[in-house]
Amino acid sequence: MSDRTAALDDVIFGVDVQSGDVRGDAPSYALVVLDGETVERDVVSYRKLRRRIESETPALVATDNTYELAEDKADLVRFLDWLPGGTRLVQVTGGHQPEPLSRVASRHGVPYGKKPMKEAAAAARLAAGNVGQVVTAFTDTTELKVSRGRSTGGGGGWSEDRYTRRIHGSVRRRTREVESTLDEAGLDYERDVTEKYGGFANAVFTIEGRPSEIPVSAARSGDVRVEIERVRRDGIEFEPLAKRRDRVVVGIDPGTTTAVALVGLDGEVLDLLSTRTADTAAVIEWIIERGRPILVGADVTPMPETVGKIRRSFDAAAWTPSRDLPVDVKKHRTREVAYDNDHERDAVAAALGAYDAHADQFERIAAKVPPRQDLGTVVERVVADEESVEAVLTDLSEDVGDGDDETEHVEHEPSQEQRRIRQLEGQVERLQDHVERLETQLDERDQEIEEYETKLSETRRKERREARERREVTRLERENERLERELEEERERVSGLERKLERLKELWKLDHSDFADISEKRAGLVPVKVVEQFTTGAIETAHERFGLAEDDVILLRDASGAGRSTANRLAEVGPRLVLRNGQLSEMADRVLFDHDVPVAPAELVTVQEVDELAVARESDVEDAIEDWEQRASERERQQSAEMVDRLISEHRADRAE
C-alpha cells in the first residue's frame, strides 16, 4: 500500500464484463483507459486485455468485482502473480463485503450507468480518486534463493570431491556477490545458508522489498541457479488503495516555514508537516494525500491569505480565534502532542482550536447518523455546506434507494463465514444498539493498538538501522585490516630493497678495493649512462631515469636499427662519447659523424655495472675518443680526396663536351 499523490497522471484501466463469463468461452470486456485527460473506450477479449496490461503496465486495473477476471481464488492468485511489477488490481466496491457500484459512485459523485462501458468508466474514475481496496495475495517480502545449478553426482573427468567442491564454491561465490549487491542497494534482508563441503549448498535471502526493487535477476548459469519468489499471504487480502484518512480538520501556520497539522473527527492529531521549500500547491497535494478537509483553521485573526487560499481550494469551512492565540495557550493545548518546532506547534494549536469549536456539533451529528451511514459525508455537508443533518440524510437515503434495484457485486466464491453473515443479516438489525455501544470501546482499543503498532514499527526501523550500521562498521573494519596488511607488506618490501641496495654497494666496494673510499674523480672513473636500444623511446626513457646531459658517456646496448631522427635526438644531447654494441646503421653513423659525436665500440672501454649504476675509467674513455678522432681525421681526409677526384672528373667531362 502506497500513497498516490497524482493518481490522474497515472494510466488506469477500468474493466467490466461486456459479455460471457471468465469460466466460459471467450468472454469480452468493456475497457476504459484513463491517461491524464485522455479517455479511451474499447471492447476487448480476455487475451487482448492481458496483452494490453502487460505492454502498457497501467498503475491500476480497477473493477467492481475481481472474480470477473479470475475463475476462482487459485486463478486470482495466479493473476495477481502475473501482474507487472508496477500494476495493482483494485476492487472499487470494497473488500470481502463489497457494496453496489451505484452506491459507491453516488457517494463519491462519480457518473454511473448500468451499461458495462459506463460501469468500467465509473470503476476507473473511482480508482483515480483513491477509492477502493487493493487486492493482494503476496507480501512485500521477497525470497531469493541461490542454489546448485546441477547435481553433484558426477563430474565427467573430474573426481567426485573436486567436482562437488567446485559447485559448492561457485554457490558461495555467487552468494557473496548477491549479498554485496543487496548491501549496495540498501535493502534489508536476512540470510540463511547451508554450508557443505567446499562452500555452500544453498543460501536463502529474505528481503524486505518487491522483486522489481531487487537489483538481482533470476538466472541459471552453469553450477549456480538463482530463484526469486514473492512470499505468499495466507489468502486473498484487501488493503486501502491509499493511506488516506477520511474527513479531517486542518490547521495551518504560514510563513518562511509552513506547517500543517491534520486532526481527525475524533480529535486525534493524525499527521504533521513543516517545510521551507514546498509551495502552496505542494502543501495542498500533501493534504490531499491524507484526507478531505472540512474545516481549515489558523491561530491568528484575521485568517492569512495563504491559509484562505488553501481553504478555498477544498471548499472547506473556516475557523479563526476571536483574538490571536497566546503562546502559553498553544503550549497548554498541544502538551500531549509530539512536534518538532514552534511552527508545527502553532499549526496543531490551530487545528485543535477549530476542532474544539465544533466538537459539540460533531457529537450531535454523530448521534443522529444511522450506524451504516458514512458519518464523514454527513459532517462535511453540515459543516462546510451548512445543510441540516435531516436534509443530508434524506438526500443520501434517496441516492441509495435509486440503486436498490441493482444487483450487488459480490464475490463468486463466498466463504462459509460470508454465507453465515448473510443468514444473520436480519438479526443484525436487532443487535445494532449493542454494536453502537461497543463501537466506542472498539475505537479506544483501535487507538491503543495503533499506538503500539507505531511504537513497534519505530522499534523495528531502529533495529534494522542499527543492524545496517553494524554491518557497515564490520565491512569497514575488514577493509581497514586489509589495507593495513597491504601497507605492512609494502613497508617490508621497501625495507628489503633498501637492505639489498646496501649489500650491493658493499659488494661492489669489496670487489673493487682500489676504488673504495675515494672520489670518482680521484679514482679516475667516469659515470656511464646506459640506453637499452638505439630508439627514440629508449633515449627518452633513459633521460627520464638518469637525465641525459652534455658531455655524458652513453652506452648503447643495441646500436642497430636507428634512423636519422633517432640519431639527431641523441646528437642533441651532445654526449662526450657514445659506446655501441653492434653496428650503427649507415644513416645514424653519418648523422653522428656530421655532429662530431665520438662513437666507439663498447669493447674498447671496460664498463663496470651494479644494477643501474655503470662506470668506466677516464683513461679508457680518453683513449676511445682519441681513437675516434684519428679515424675521423682519416675519414675527413678520404672524403676530401673523394671530393677532389669528383670535381676533377666533372671538370674533365665538361671540357670534353
C-alpha positions in Angstrom: 0.0 0.0 0.0 1.4 3.3 -1.0 0.4 6.9 -1.3 -0.7 8.1 -4.7 -0.2 11.8 -4.9 -1.1 12.3 -8.5 -3.5 9.5 -9.5 -4.8 11.3 -12.5 -1.3 11.4 -14.0 -1.2 7.6 -14.0 -2.6 5.2 -16.6 -5.7 3.5 -15.1 -7.7 0.6 -16.7 -11.4 0.3 -15.8 -12.8 -3.1 -16.6 -16.2 -4.7 -16.6 -17.6 -7.8 -18.3 -19.3 -7.0 -21.6 -20.5 -10.5 -22.4 -19.8 -14.1 -21.5 -18.0 -15.2 -18.3 -14.4 -15.9 -17.4 -15.4 -19.5 -16.7 -16.8 -19.9 -20.2 -15.6 -19.4 -23.7 -14.2 -16.1 -25.0 -15.5 -13.5 -22.5 -15.3 -9.9 -23.7 -14.7 -6.9 -21.5 -15.6 -3.2 -21.6 -12.3 -1.4 -21.2 -11.9 2.3 -20.3 -8.4 3.7 -20.2 -7.7 7.0 -18.3 -4.4 8.6 -19.2 -4.3 12.1 -17.7 -7.1 13.9 -19.5 -7.4 11.3 -22.3 -10.2 8.7 -22.1 -10.1 5.6 -24.4 -13.0 3.1 -24.6 -12.8 -0.3 -26.2 -14.3 -3.8 -26.1 -11.5 -6.4 -25.9 -11.2 -10.2 -25.4 -9.6 -11.6 -22.2 -6.4 -12.4 -24.1 -6.2 -8.9 -25.6 -6.9 -7.3 -22.1 -3.9 -9.2 -20.6 -1.7 -8.3 -23.6 -2.5 -4.6 -23.1 -1.9 -4.8 -19.3 1.4 -6.5 -19.9 2.6 -4.0 -22.6 1.2 -0.7 -21.2 1.7 -1.5 -17.4 -1.1 0.6 -16.0 -0.8 1.8 -12.4 -4.2 0.4 -11.6 -6.6 -2.2 -13.0 -10.0 -1.2 -11.5 -13.1 -3.4 -11.4 -16.2 -3.7 -9.3 -15.6 -7.5 -8.8 -12.2 -9.2 -9.1 -13.8 -12.5 -9.9 -14.8 -11.2 -13.3 -11.1 -11.6 -14.1 -10.4 -15.0 -12.5 -12.3 -18.3 -12.3 -11.6 -18.9 -8.6 -9.2 -17.9 -5.8 -6.4 -20.1 -7.1 -6.8 -18.4 -10.5 -6.9 -15.0 -8.9 -3.6 -15.7 -7.1 -2.1 -16.7 -10.4 -3.5 -13.5 -12.0 -2.0 -11.3 -9.2 1.4 -13.1 -9.5 1.3 -12.4 -13.3 0.6 -8.7 -13.0 3.5 -6.4 -13.9 5.5 -5.1 -11.0 4.1 -1.5 -11.2 0.4 -2.6 -11.7 -2.2 -3.2 -8.9 -5.6 -4.7 -9.0 -8.3 -2.6 -7.3 -11.8 -3.6 -6.3 -13.5 -0.2 -6.1 -16.7 -1.6 -4.3 -14.8 -2.6 -1.1 -13.2 -5.7 0.3 -14.7 -9.0 1.3 -18.2 -7.5 1.5 -18.4 -5.2 -1.5 -21.2 -2.6 -1.9 -23.2 -2.0 -5.1 -21.1 0.1 -7.6 -24.0 2.5 -7.9 -23.9 3.3 -4.2 -20.1 3.9 -4.2 -20.3 6.0 -7.3 -23.1 8.1 -5.9 -21.3 8.6 -2.6 -18.2 10.0 -4.4 -20.0 12.0 -7.1 -18.8 9.8 -10.0 -21.2 9.4 -13.0 -22.7 5.9 -13.2 -24.8 3.9 -15.7 -25.9 0.3 -15.9 -24.2 -0.4 -19.2 -20.8 -2.3 -18.9 -18.8 0.6 -20.5 -20.3 3.1 -18.0 -19.5 0.8 -15.1 -16.0 0.4 -16.4 -15.7 4.2 -16.6 -17.0 4.6 -13.1 -14.6 2.0 -11.7 -11.6 3.8 -13.4 -12.7 7.2 -12.1 -13.2 5.9 -8.6 -9.8 4.3 -8.6 -8.3 7.6 -9.9 -9.9 9.2 -6.8 -8.2 6.8 -4.4 -11.4 4.9 -3.8 -11.3 1.1 -3.4 -9.3 -1.8 -2.0 -6.1 -3.2 -3.5 -6.4 -6.9 -3.9 -3.2 -8.8 -2.9 -2.1 -12.3 -2.3 1.5 -11.5 -1.7 3.5 -9.7 1.0 6.2 -7.0 0.3 8.8 -9.6 1.2 10.7 -11.5 -1.5 12.6 -14.7 -1.1 15.8 -15.1 -3.2 17.5 -18.5 -3.3 21.0 -19.2 -4.6 21.5 -23.0 -5.1 23.3 -25.6 -7.0 22.6 -25.5 -10.7 23.4 -29.1 -11.3 23.7 -32.4 -9.4 26.9 -33.3 -7.5 26.5 -36.9 -8.6 29.2 -36.9 -11.2 31.6 -34.6 -13.0 32.8 -36.4 -16.1 36.5 -36.4 -16.0 36.6 -34.7 -12.6 37.0 -36.6 -9.4 33.8 -36.5 -7.3 35.4 -34.5 -4.5 36.8 -31.9 -6.8 33.6 -31.6 -8.7 31.5 -31.2 -5.6 33.9 -28.7 -4.2 33.8 -26.6 -7.4 30.0 -26.5 -7.4 29.8 -25.5 -3.7 32.5 -22.9 -4.2 30.5 -21.4 -7.1 27.4 -21.2 -4.9 29.3 -19.5 -2.1 30.9 -17.0 -4.6 27.5 -16.2 -6.2 26.0 -15.8 -2.7 28.6 -13.2 -1.7 28.0 -11.3 -5.0 24.3 -11.2 -4.2 24.9 -10.1 -0.7 27.2 -7.3 -1.9 24.6 -6.1 -4.4 21.9 -6.1 -1.8 24.1 -4.1 0.6 24.9 -1.5 -2.1 21.1 -1.2 -2.8 20.5 -0.5 0.9 17.9 -3.3 1.2 17.1 -5.0 4.5 17.4 -8.8 4.4 18.2 -11.9 6.4 20.5 -14.6 5.1 20.3 -18.3 5.8 23.0 -20.6 4.3 23.6 -24.3 4.2 27.3 -25.0 4.3 28.6 -28.0 2.5 32.0 -29.4 1.5 33.9 -26.7 -0.3 31.4 -23.9 0.2 27.5 -23.6 0.2 24.8 -26.0 -0.9 22.4 -23.1 -1.0 21.6 -19.7 0.5 18.2 -18.1 1.1 17.8 -14.3 1.3 14.6 -13.0 2.8 14.4 -9.4 1.5 12.2 -6.6 2.5 11.0 -5.4 -0.9 9.3 -6.5 -4.1 11.1 -8.3 -6.9 11.0 -5.1 -9.0 13.0 -3.3 -6.3 15.7 -6.0 -6.1 18.8 -5.4 -8.5 19.3 -9.2 -8.9 17.6 -11.3 -11.7 16.6 -14.9 -11.6 19.0 -16.9 -13.7 20.6 -20.3 -14.2 24.2 -20.4 -15.3 26.5 -23.4 -15.1 26.9 -24.5 -11.5 24.6 -21.9 -9.9 20.8 -21.2 -10.0 19.2 -18.0 -8.7 15.4 -18.1 -8.0 13.3 -15.2 -6.9 9.8 -15.6 -5.5 7.4 -13.3 -3.6 6.2 -14.5 -0.2 2.6 -15.6 -0.3 0.0 -14.4 2.2 -2.3 -16.9 3.9 -5.1 -15.9 1.5 -6.6 -13.1 -0.6 -6.4 -9.8 1.3 -7.7 -6.3 0.7 -5.9 -3.1 1.6 -7.0 0.5 1.2 -5.8 2.0 -2.1 -4.2 4.9 -0.4 -3.0 5.8 3.1 -5.9 8.2 3.5 -7.9 9.3 6.5 -11.4 10.5 5.5 -12.6 13.9 6.6 -10.1 16.0 8.6 -9.7 19.3 10.4 -6.6 21.2 9.1 -4.5 23.8 11.0 -2.0 25.9 9.0 0.8 28.2 10.2 2.1 30.0 7.0 5.4 31.8 6.7 9.0 31.2 5.6 8.5 27.8 7.2 5.0 26.5 6.5 3.5 24.0 9.0 0.3 21.9 8.6 -1.5 19.7 11.1 -4.3 17.2 10.4 -6.8 16.3 13.1 -9.5 13.6 12.8 -13.1 13.9 13.6 -12.3 12.2 17.0 -9.8 15.0 17.9 -6.7 12.9 17.3 -3.7 14.5 15.6 -3.1 12.4 12.5 -0.1 14.0 10.8 2.3 16.9 10.8 4.3 18.7 8.2 6.8 21.6 8.3 8.7 22.7 5.2 10.7 25.6 4.0 10.7 24.6 0.3 7.2 23.4 -0.6 4.9 25.9 -2.3 1.2 26.2 -1.8 0.4 23.6 -4.5 2.7 21.1 -2.8 1.1 21.7 0.6 -2.4 21.2 -1.0 -1.2 18.0 -2.6 0.2 16.8 0.8 -3.2 17.4 2.4 -5.0 15.6 -0.4 -2.9 12.5 0.2 -4.0 12.3 3.8 -7.6 13.4 3.9 -10.5 15.6 2.8 -10.6 18.8 4.8 -14.0 20.0 6.1 -12.6 22.7 8.3 -9.4 24.8 8.0 -8.2 26.9 10.9 -5.4 29.5 11.7 -4.0 30.6 15.1 -4.4 34.3 14.3 -7.2 36.5 13.2 -8.0 37.5 10.5 -7.1 34.4 8.5 -3.8 34.9 6.5 -4.3 34.9 2.7 -2.2 31.8 2.2 -4.4 29.8 4.6 -7.5 31.3 2.9 -6.3 30.2 -0.5 -5.8 26.6 0.7 -9.2 26.6 2.4 -10.9 27.8 -0.8 -9.2 25.0 -2.8 -11.1 22.5 -0.7 -14.4 24.5 -0.3 -13.9 23.9 3.5 -15.3 26.0 6.3 -13.0 28.5 8.0 -12.2 29.0 11.7 -10.1 31.7 13.4 -9.9 32.6 17.1 -11.6 35.7 18.5 -8.0 37.0 19.0 -4.6 35.7 18.3 -3.8 32.6 20.4 -1.2 33.4 23.1 1.9 31.2 23.3 1.0 29.8 26.7 -2.4 28.7 25.5 -0.9 27.0 22.5 1.7 25.2 24.6 -1.0 24.0 27.0 -3.4 22.7 24.3 -0.5 20.9 22.5 1.2 19.5 25.6 0.3 15.9 24.7 1.4 16.2 21.0 4.9 15.4 19.7 6.0 18.2 17.4 9.5 19.2 16.1 9.3 23.0 16.1 7.2 26.0 17.1 5.6 26.2 13.6 4.2 22.7 14.0 3.0 23.6 17.5 1.1 26.6 16.1 -0.4 24.5 13.3 -1.6 21.9 15.8 -3.0 24.6 18.1 -5.0 26.0 15.1 -6.3 22.6 14.1 -7.3 21.6 17.7 -8.8 25.1 18.2 -11.0 24.5 15.2 -11.9 21.0 16.4 -12.8 22.3 19.9 -15.1 24.9 18.5 -17.1 22.3 16.6 -16.7 19.2 18.9 -20.3 19.6 20.2 -21.6 19.9 16.7 -19.7 16.7 15.6 -21.3 14.8 18.6 -24.8 16.0 17.7 -24.4 14.9 14.1 -22.9 11.5 15.1 -25.9 10.9 17.4 -28.4 11.4 14.5 -26.5 9.5 11.8 -27.5 5.8 11.4 -24.7 3.3 12.0 -24.5 2.2 8.4 -24.3 5.8 7.0 -20.9 7.4 6.4 -20.5 9.9 9.2 -17.8 11.9 7.4 -20.0 12.6 4.4 -22.8 14.0 6.7 -20.3 16.1 8.8 -18.8 17.5 5.7 -22.1 18.7 4.2 -23.4 20.0 7.5 -20.2 21.9 8.5 -18.9 23.0 5.1 -22.1 23.4 3.1 -24.3 24.4 6.1 -27.0 21.9 5.4 -29.2 20.4 8.1 -28.5 16.8 9.3 -32.0 15.8 8.3 -31.8 17.2 4.8 -28.4 15.4 4.2 -29.7 12.1 5.5 -32.9 12.3 3.3 -30.7 13.1 0.3 -28.4 10.2 0.9 -31.3 7.8 1.5 -32.8 8.8 -1.9 -29.4 8.1 -3.5 -29.3 4.7 -2.0 -32.9 4.0 -2.9 -32.2 4.7 -6.6 -29.7 1.9 -6.7 -31.6 -0.7 -4.6 -33.0 -2.5 -7.6 -29.5 -3.3 -8.9 -27.7 -6.5 -8.3 -25.0 -6.3 -5.7 -21.5 -7.1 -6.9 -20.3 -9.8 -4.7 -17.6 -12.4 -4.9 -18.4 -15.6 -6.9 -16.8 -17.7 -4.1 -18.3 -16.5 -0.8 -16.7 -18.2 2.1 -18.7 -20.1 4.7 -18.4 -17.2 7.1 -19.8 -14.8 4.5 -22.8 -17.1 3.8 -23.5 -17.3 7.6 -23.3 -13.5 7.8 -26.0 -13.1 5.1 -28.2 -15.5 7.0 -27.9 -13.4 10.1 -28.5 -10.0 8.5 -32.0 -9.9 9.9 -30.7 -10.4 13.4 -28.1 -7.7 12.9 -30.8 -5.0 12.9 -31.9 -6.1 16.4 -28.4 -6.1 17.7 -27.5 -2.6 16.3 -27.9 -0.8 19.5 -25.5 -3.1 21.2 -23.0 -2.6 18.4 -23.1 1.2 18.8 -22.1 0.8 22.5 -19.3 -1.5 21.6 -18.0 0.8 18.8 -16.9 3.4 21.3 -14.9 0.8 23.2 -13.5 -0.6 19.9 -12.4 2.9 18.8 -10.4 3.2 22.1 -8.9 -0.2 21.6 -8.0 0.6 18.0 -6.4 3.8 19.1 -4.3 1.9 21.6 -3.4 -0.8 19.1 -2.4 1.9 16.6 -0.1 3.5 19.2 1.5 0.1 20.0 1.9 -0.7 16.3 3.5 2.7 15.8 5.9 2.0 18.6 6.6 -1.5 17.3 7.2 -0.1 13.8 9.6 2.5 15.1 11.5 -0.1 17.2 11.8 -2.3 14.1 13.1 0.5 12.0 15.6 1.4 14.7 16.8 -2.2 14.9 17.1 -2.5 11.1 19.0 0.8 11.0 21.4 -0.4 13.8 21.9 -3.7 12.1 22.8 -1.9 8.8 25.2 0.3 10.8 26.8 -2.8 12.4 27.2 -4.5 9.1 28.8 -1.3 7.6 31.2 -1.0 10.6 32.2 -4.6 10.2 32.8 -4.1 6.5 34.9 -1.0 7.1 36.9 -2.8 9.8 37.6 -5.6 7.4 38.6 -3.1 4.7 40.9 -1.3 7.2 42.6 -4.5 8.2 43.2 -5.4 4.6 44.7 -2.0 3.8 46.9 -2.2 6.9 48.2 -5.7 5.8 49.0 -4.3 2.3 50.8 -1.3 3.9 52.8 -3.6 6.1 53.7 -5.8 3.1 54.8 -2.7 1.1 56.9 -1.5 4.0 58.6 -4.9 4.3 59.3 -4.9 0.6 60.8 -1.4 0.6 62.9 -2.3 3.6 64.1 -5.5 1.8 65.1 -3.4 -1.3 67.0 -0.9 0.8 68.9 -3.7 2.5 69.6 -5.3 -0.9 71.0 -1.9 -2.2 73.3 -1.6 0.8 74.5 -5.1 0.3 75.2 -4.4 -3.4 77.1 -1.3 -2.6 79.2 -3.2 0.0 79.9 -6.0 -2.5 80.9 -3.5 -5.2 83.4 -1.9 -2.8 84.8 -5.3 -1.8 85.2 -6.3 -5.5 86.9 -3.0 -6.4 89.0 -2.3 -3.3 91.2 0.0 -5.3 88.2 2.3 -5.8 86.9 2.3 -2.2 86.9 5.4 -0.1 88.0 7.8 -2.8 86.0 10.1 -5.0 85.2 9.3 -8.6 87.5 11.9 -10.0 90.4 10.9 -7.8 89.8 7.3 -8.8 89.8 8.2 -12.5 86.2 7.0 -13.0 83.6 8.3 -15.3 79.8 7.6 -14.9 78.3 5.8 -17.9 74.6 6.2 -18.7 73.1 3.1 -20.3 70.5 3.2 -23.1 69.0 -0.2 -23.8 68.2 0.3 -27.5 69.1 3.0 -30.1 65.5 4.2 -30.4 63.8 7.5 -29.5 61.7 5.8 -26.9 64.7 4.2 -25.2 66.5 7.5 -25.2 63.5 9.3 -23.6 63.3 6.6 -21.0 66.9 6.9 -20.1 66.5 10.7 -20.0 63.7 10.4 -17.5 65.6 7.9 -15.3 69.1 9.4 -15.4 68.8 12.8 -17.0 71.0 12.7 -20.2 73.2 15.8 -20.4 76.0 17.3 -22.5 79.4 15.6 -22.1 77.8 12.3 -20.8 79.3 9.0 -21.7 76.4 6.9 -23.2 76.4 3.1 -23.7 74.1 1.7 -26.4 73.4 -1.9 -25.5 71.9 -2.4 -29.0 73.0 0.2 -31.6 71.3 -1.3 -34.6 68.2 -0.1 -36.3 68.4 3.7 -35.7 67.4 6.2 -38.3 68.0 9.9 -38.9 65.5 11.2 -36.3 66.8 8.9 -33.6 70.4 9.8 -34.3 69.5 13.5 -34.3 67.8 13.1 -30.9 71.0 11.6 -29.5 73.2 14.2 -31.1 71.0 16.9 -29.5 72.2 15.7 -26.1 75.8 16.4 -27.0 77.5 13.3 -25.5 81.2 13.2 -24.9 81.3 9.6 -26.2 78.9 7.0 -27.4 79.8 3.4 -26.8 78.0 1.0 -29.1 77.2 -2.7 -29.0 76.6 -3.8 -32.6 76.8 -1.8 -35.8 75.3 1.5 -36.4 73.1 2.0 -39.5 74.8 4.0 -42.2 72.4 6.9 -41.8 72.9 7.0 -38.0 76.7 6.8 -38.4 76.6 9.7 -40.9 74.4 11.9 -38.6 76.6 11.4 -35.5 79.7 12.0 -37.5 78.3 15.2 -39.0 77.5 16.4 -35.5 81.1 15.5 -34.2 79.8 12.9 -31.8 82.5 10.4 -31.0 81.4 6.8 -31.4 83.5 3.8 -30.4 82.9 0.1 -30.0 81.9 -0.9 -26.4 84.8 -3.4 -26.3 87.3 -0.6 -26.2 86.2 0.6 -22.8 85.7 -1.5 -19.7 82.3 -0.7 -18.2 81.5 -1.9 -14.7 77.8 -2.2 -13.8 75.9 -2.7 -10.5 72.1 -2.7 -11.0 71.5 0.6 -12.8 75.0 2.1 -11.9 77.8 2.0 -14.5 81.3 3.5 -14.5 84.3 3.4 -16.8 88.0 4.5 -16.4 88.7 8.0 -17.6 91.8 6.8 -19.4 89.8 4.2 -21.4 87.3 6.9 -22.4 90.1 9.3 -23.5 91.7 6.5 -25.5 88.4 5.8 -27.2 87.9 9.4 -28.0 91.4 9.8 -29.3 90.9 6.7 -31.5 87.7 8.2 -32.9 89.4 11.5 -33.6 92.1 9.7 -35.6 89.5 7.7 -37.5 87.5 10.9 -38.0 90.6 12.7 -39.4 91.3 9.8 -41.8 87.6 9.8 -42.8 87.6 13.5 -43.4 90.8 13.2 -45.5 89.3 10.4 -47.6 86.1 12.5 -48.0 88.2 15.4 -49.1 90.1 13.3 -51.6 87.0 11.8 -53.0 85.5 15.3 -53.4 88.7 16.5 -55.3 88.5 13.4 -57.5 84.9 14.0 -58.2 85.4 17.7 -59.1 88.3 16.8 -61.4 86.2 14.2 -63.1 83.3 16.6 -63.5 85.7 19.3 -64.9 87.1 16.9 -67.5 83.7 15.8 -68.5 82.7 19.4 -69.0 85.8 20.1 -71.2 85.2 17.0 -73.3 81.7 18.3 -74.2 
